[in-house]
């Protein structure tokens, strides 16, 4: 899936994108075992929000998302945020990015009934179901084994596959909606029926959602 975010460095933010009021979770790697790690956020309006605590890296130099979270509010600025973690002793730094938006940009009204030629979704959803070029589409999929790795591919209306380039783990209910998966369309993309497919690595389960890129 094509991101609007810079590539993260030794860090991960979940979900990747969300709306005001959502909670984001952070993890990072590459620190000295047991060292303390300073944490702060850079907001889209240039503000720096420092954490009121320091995390501590485990024996592998990792800080996980069990207790590192940031809850946005209705007045949080929209746009690209960055999460930064820096080792107090090593000086090593990890940076993760996430997107806060007001809605699925370019949303089109949901049709009263599925349009002709649009197959039914299979254990997956696309939101919105249709939109013009520039729309950000969000995805959810379920039906996987708890904890298994899930890969994602989007197929354009002309059949071109677009691999996400990463995997996510299914939650304890077999879903991946928590990850905030999204795809940004561009003006030159072919119009018509697109398909999002998520596949469980162990189960082989394929969950599919369809969405339409409109003129």
Secondary structure, 3 states (H helix, E strand, C coil): CCCCCCCCECEEEECCEECCCCEEEEEECCCCCCCEEEEEEECCCCCEEECCCCEECCCCCCECCCCCEEECCCCCCCEEEEEEEEECCCCCEEEEEEEECCCCCCECCCCCCCCCCCCCCECEEEECCEEECCCEEEEEECCCCCCCEEEEEEECCCCCEEEEEEEEECCCCCCCHHHCEEEECCCCCCCEEEEEEEEECCCCCEEEEEEEEEC
